[in-house]
Each structure stands twice: as structure tokens, then as C-alpha cells.
Amino acid sequence: MKNTNPLLEKFAGTDACVPFDLIKLEHFKPALAESIQIAKANVEKIKTSTAAPNFNNVIEALEASSDLMESISSVFGNLESANGSDEMMKLAPEIYQSLAAFSSDVSLDSELFKKIKSVYDQKSQLHLSTEQNMLLDKTYKSFVRNGALLSPEVKDKVRAIDQKLAALSPQYSENLLKSTNAFEMVLDNKSDLDGLPDSAIEAASQAAEKKGYSGKWLFNLQVPSYLAYVTYAKNRSLREKMSRAFATRAFKDSFDNQKIVLETVKLRHERAQLLGFKTHADFVLEERMAQTPQTVQKFLDRLSVAGKPAGLRDIEELKAFAMSTDGLDDIKPWDIAYYSEKLKESKYAFNEEDLRPYFKLENVVDGVFEHARRLYGLVFKENSKIPVYHEEVKAYEIHEEVSGKFMGLFYADYFPRETKKSGAWMTTFRNQGLHDGEIRRPHVSIVCNFTKPTATKPSLLTYDEVKTLFHEFGHALHGMLANSTYKSLAGTNVYWDFVELPSQIMENWVGEKEGLDVFAKHYETGAPIPTELVAKLKKAQKFQSGYMMMRQLQFSTLDMKWHSTDPSAITDVDQFETLATEPTRLLPKLEGTNSSCSFGHIFAGGYSAGYYSYKWAEVLDADAFEYFLEKGIFNSEVAKSFKENILSRGGSEHPMELYKKFRGREPDPDALLRRDGLI
């Protein structure tokens, strides 16, 4: 019997879902090779057609030309991030290089570009819809921005750079993951656990048991473990050990990323210059709301004017508190979380751990689903027959509550493991839009690294983890509610400084009593979260807002400096970072620590010259949520407008036009500063 490759067969499960139960690692390479050949043949048909070039036979045909390849690469990329074995990580550079080679071959094909340009030049006579116009513009610009107008010699240089960059990104990720996993702090003295909540102690005991350290406690650099120790442990020297380990990941160790950082920024800069841009930031920002590095810098500076004095006051208050409580006269990075938590408790009689019993993961998940029902009319039903890529993943069918219309599939993957990258993200296994000539619903996934259940307790989330779940679910809603014709314009396929609006606005509901009352119930008694506890939470939400603002501005500034500077003279990663971040620092940079080598967002994600978009979108979400607050946080008219003008429209129109349709005006830039209590 002939061996079949499930990646090349028609998917036969619920709504043609990915058959994870059938896919093996050895299937990817041959399937991708075949799908690339199919895509090349489809592109060749467009080029050799003797029919006059038009929107349908060029632009739409190109949009559909690599459906199979995109499906396979999506499955591989998502698994490599969420469940990547060593073998998969070894295969990743080869896979990504073959995809980059195909992408370069297409975008640098002069014959194909002639056809695209022919359609683009007829644009005014074609009577296209808004979405068709956007697809035409996006296709034409994408080719120009990727070198279609360059000479053959320069095209070859761009192609070579793309190949190198495609190999560097997975190498950076692998180093960061291995460096993160390499650190373990095993404790056998119970006094070293003083100050830690029972939940963290039990999780550390369970982690130690799993690794063969019976009767001991294991802490690592996965966020739930790391944050618990540096926030609550009284042992300052061990907090320092954890903090230094976290701040030196993939820096001057056996997984050092310094060379990759330097090579990446040099290649990006060279590529941008070959394409006619001054810097990589200029290249990236041409397709963003901000448009130029100067606009981004002005935006960051404006926030810094309000944020830095407030941040310095926050630090001074923390220093005074640490001095008065423990006689500490020199505050260090490993003291910030610890004394912040103590100060918050002193000021507001509020401890983040007081919230945790009300945030059982299953209840929070039910709560986020209920928010989706009340706001957007969606209902979720778990389907255990849908194959998943790991036993911890849950799969759901999504339907409209009133009409019963099928809206897509949703996968949720909540807990850390050594095969998963750190952080949290939303992704898709299939975008909404045209597939094989038929408009299909999306298959959306969120991946997180939350507190795991223990032998005696369910997964009880921190407040930050609850906000993270709502944040990623906001991205998921953007994907689920997509209502486009073309998949490349659907859902989260929008300008990157707009993409965080749907996610960040969702965090606001868990800052309101009405939103929390939907799901925040004590995991043992079922009692609702007390009014006085929510009141304390509300008061504490502006706590250290200046410090938190400057922390984000520091990351945004570092990103912009790396990508708006000519890197040819940069030889020392740490020295460059120290100078770049000096204006945003509230404490001196600690010798031997480094952010750039573990800044996966910009060196292994899609955020290069785009990290500022978190703050940019915060302005949008603060302004948008003020509208909900005016009318009621579950107001059906405001929710309908947000759904119809923002969530369902994807990238089918310019984001500012969509925002104005929702809000009736442009966003108020001071909305964020008002929310943070900085003006």
C-alpha cells in the first residue's frame, strides 16, 4: 500500500481541521517541497497566460496560488513555536530558508510584476470594491517593497539576504529557548521559601519531583516560576540569582545570541538600503499608521515627558519604603517586584495573591467565552474529537448564538513546557477567506504559559495572567469575526500598530467589577469576588504607572535604535544597548545583563521596528474603551459598531478610517495618560 502524506491529502476532520494525530515530523519536508512546486506551477500559469491581465486572472490568482504551501508552513511554524522538539528545531532553518527562497523568487520575478503593474495601472477603470482596491494596492506595494523594480544583480543580493535572515531567526529562538531551559535553581532549605505563597511552593515541589529532586523545590525561568520567586521570596541573594539568570539569557553563555543580533541588524539595514530606504525602520514604517521613525520617536518622547518624572517618583517611593522596612539603602532590579508588592499591600491593603483563588483557569476561560457571547454573540462548545497537537490543548467549535451559524474552530494551549517558547500569542492554522475558491471560516489558536495545576490545587491564575488571557483572546476575536473575501486581508492582517487594539481593549473588562462578576468566583466556595477586593484592585491599577510606562518605552526605544541606526560601526551589542536605553532608564543598567539577546519579539518575531505599536495601540484602546464606559461596558450598540467596523473588517480598509467609523473621530492621544493617571 502506498504511503500517503497527510499534509498533502484533503483534511477530512471537522471543518477540514488539521489532522495532528496523523502528522509526523518526516512529513513536513517532502510535503513542503511538493507544495512549493504546485505554487510555482500556479505562478507560471499566471505569467504565461495569453489573456489580457485583469484583477481576476492576476491578482486573485496570485492570492490563491500558494494555498497548500501556506497551510503546511502554518502548521509547521505553529508547532515549532508551541511544541518544538529538538529535531523540529534542527529542521526549522531549512524549512524557513526554502519558504524564503520561494517568496524571493515570486517577489523578484520581473515577468510576474509586469502583469501586476499592468492591472495596477488600469486601477481607475476597473470599478473595484474597497477590499479589491486594497488587495491590488497591497500586492503591488509588496512587490515594489521587496525589490521588483531592482536590477537583476541587486535582486540576487536581496535574495541572498532573505536566505540568511530566514536561518538566523530560528537559530535565535532555539538559543533563547535552550538558555531559558538550562537554568534550574534547586532548593533544599525550607527557609529559602520564606515569603512565597503556598501555590508557588507546591508548584516548585512538583517541578522538583518531576526532575528527580525528591523532597526539594525547583525554580526555573519559565514565567510563572520566575515571577513568583522574585516577587515574594524574602531571600535577597536568591532573588538576585534568579533575576541575573533571567536578564542574561542567551548572553555570554553557551547559547549566546550576540553574533546573531549583529548579523540580523546588519542584514536588515543592507536590505532596506538596497530597496531605497535609509534604514530598516524607514522600510517597515512605510506600511504602518506611524509611517516614519520620526513620528514614532515623537510619540515615544511625548509619553516619556509624562512618564519619566512619574517613574522616578515611583522609584523614590520604593526606595524610601525599602529603607523604612528593611534598612535597604540601594535598590536593585531584583528588589523591584518584591518591594513593589509589599508597598502595594501597605498602601492599598491589597496583595495580588488575594485575587488568585477567584481566578481558577476553567472559570476564567468560561468568563472570556461569556464576554464574547454578551459582546459579539459567539458561543463555544468543546469538541474532544478534533485532533490536537498536545494532550493539554483543547479544541472548540464556534457558533453564532442567535443564528447558529458556524464561525470557526478555536484551539487553546495554556501551560508552559520545555518544547514551548515563552510568552503568549495568538495565531491561526487557517485564516478566514477564500480557499480553493470557497470562503472558509478561520481556525484560531492561542498559546500561553500560565500557572499549572498542582496535586492539591487547580490552575489558579495571577491577575496578570487573566489579563494576558483576555488580551490573546482579543486577538482571537479579530481572527474569529473576520468577514473578508481575501485571506491576506482578513482578521489580524492589518497594520502592526493597529493589530494590538482588539487585544488590548479586551484587558479593560477585567478591570471593571461588572466584567469580573461574570467569572471571578472562589474556586472552593463559589463565592463571587468581594466588592471591596475589586475596589482595592481599581485603586492599585494606577500604582507605579510611571515605572511601567518607562519599562515599555525602554523596550520600544531599544527596538527603534537597533533598526534606525546604521549598524556598520556597531561591534558591541551590550555597549550599544546601554547607550540606546540610557534616556529611558530609571535605574542604572546592571553590569553583565542584556535585553537584546532575549528580545524575541524583534529578533525572532515580527516586531522589528514595531515594538512601539503596543503603546500606540494602548492610546487607541484607552480612547475606544472610554466609549464603552460612557455607554456601558456590555452596551450592544457600541459592541456592534466595534465588531462591524474593527473586528470583522481586518485590513480591508485603512485602519484610521475604520477607527473613525467606530468612534466618530480620530483617537484622543491623551486618553492613555488619563487612564494611567499621568495627567
Helices and strands as residue ranges (DSSP letters): G 14-16, H 25-48, I 55-60, H 61-64, H 67-82, H 86-107, H 110-121, G 123-125, H 130-145, H 152-182, E 184-187, G 190-193, H 198-210, E 217-220, H 223-232, H 236-247, H 258-274, H 280-285, H 293-326, H 333-348, H 352-355, G 356-358, H 361-376, E 378-382, E 394-400, E 406-413, E 425-430, E 433-435, E 438-440, E 443-447, H 463-480, G 487-489, H 501-507, G 508-511, H 513-516, H 531-540, H 545-564, G 567-569, H 573-581, G 582-584, G 596-598, H 600-603, H 613-631, H 636-642, I 643-647, H 655-663, H 671-675
